[in-house]
Amino acid sequence: MRSSPVRLEILAHRFSAVVEEMAETIRRTSFSTFVKQTADFGTCLVTPEGELFAAPRRISGNTMIGVPAGAAIRSLGEYRPGDVGISNDPDATGGLVTHLPDLWTWCPLYAGDELIAFALSFVHSSDIGGSVPSSIDWGLTDQHQEGLLIPPVRLIDDGRRNDALFALIARNSRVPRENIGDIEAQIAALRTAQRRIGEIHETFGAQAMKDAVADLLDTAESRAGDMLGELADGTYEFVDYLEGAASVPPTRLRLALTISGRTAHLSFEGTSPQVVEAINLHTGGEPGHYMLAFALVNWFYSQDKSVPYNSGLVRPLTATLPPGSVVNPHAGATCGVRAAVFFRIMDCVLGCLAQAAPDAAMAAGAGAVAIAAISHRDPVTGRRHVSVGQPLTGGSGGRPGLPGLRGTSYMGGWLRNVPNEVLEAEVPVLVEQYRYRRNSGGAGAFPGGDGLIVELRSLDDNVTFAVRGLERLVYQPWGVRGGGPGQRGRATLNPGTPDERDLGRVRTITLNRGDVLRVETPGGGGLGERPPGEGLFTLGEARETHDRRWPGASQRALIDAVLGRVPPARQATTYRTLYLEAERRAADGAVTEEIVHAVLEGAL
């Protein structure tokens, strides 16, 4: 240890106070509902090399551990005091950005004349342009349909504002006032970090700060290794799916988690190639990426809440992320609904941990956060409004000794709800129901938590709902140790009327006056009392039917062939074509390896 225990504890709390104050600054000064009410934003401090050493735990999006900031930082070359960078480009930032609505900003922090750290923040823009209001639709197939792409560039250069860039961002959004207001809030947060880091330097000096950062990261790494070392060595495999549609195959997520002493390796070999739709997760190939490691970080923190909350927690992790897969797509892949993959990866991690420590197994939660962006044009001013309805998560899974939480999934539980009064004041809708979906959690000794029901009535014509993140409409959240699966989610137009229609995954829908949209989110899976050796998982009928239809060996043969033999530009469309052709040839039977090889032979 470079620092005394007392000094390290003091500086750990000082760094934590900086990021919490940054987050509070954004919450209090931002303009858009999604940021100031839902708290979909984040702040952090990173080393000059880009390793995160402080992040909030009480406010904002708590998904920051493992943020890969190095590529974005390096992209702007030498820094001067007063510089602020900005980007929303997943490829140019090496996976720091994961979809275009996330506007990331960063600035250098100095201790005297020495560059000692960087402060970063992101806000989720309600609209960054593109084909649909809110810029997100899982059916978009071209990244340029998703909105304005901003490569890493100086928003403020040596204290001078880049007014042309501010104007460009404003001009390419349906909500320019909200976007610029949120960016100004980010800048205020970065200035807060500069001021507070300066104060810490005046008290402790640069060397003490650098020593504390190194010690905090090393301590988190060591304690994460200790916790991994308590698991039995071995390789644990789990497969789960994002659901498809009539001509869209399910997207396969396969995780093999190998525990070896004080380390863990996450292999995603056998995961689907990147897809045509906008669900690809740009990780930059980073093994400890925050959207790969989040469930393990949560597990570390649940085991030891005193562990330093920084990217030292992901140092013991390595990963295999096949290039061209949905978890490491090629440049330009659409990515607006990448959170669907993020959430399913968390389910896969839970499935692996349940095998590594079956006595502590917990069931799957809702596995999704459905968000409806609501857009309309003001009849007086003609100005387009884009607001965000509730971030609709579902129930969490049953836990050892406790039932799952109702209406709160561990996966999206950091997002706050929007008060009905705020929503009704901003857009022409009436909230007719917002309540728990009773008895939707899976049965068991410790049942899964109930999902939610939200019902919105349109009070005007041409009100657009861009709904994203609906999942678990077919494959239920699974139970463990004899617990039942949770109920599926669903979305319905005009329920209880002759015009009632099941909307499936919805995408974008335009409602007229009097139309009603009802969204029911899944309940969590249940936890039973069956001994672990007698069948750990209860997957549900639809999932079991799919696994019989598509055995794992057949899926793996198709995936490996496409990733290994098809040029990158054609992998997504080729995989879909071959998958559907194999289904056609199998008719009502199983898709055997022989069928897959015959399809491959004819096409490749």
Disulfide bonds with the S-S distance in Angstrom:
none
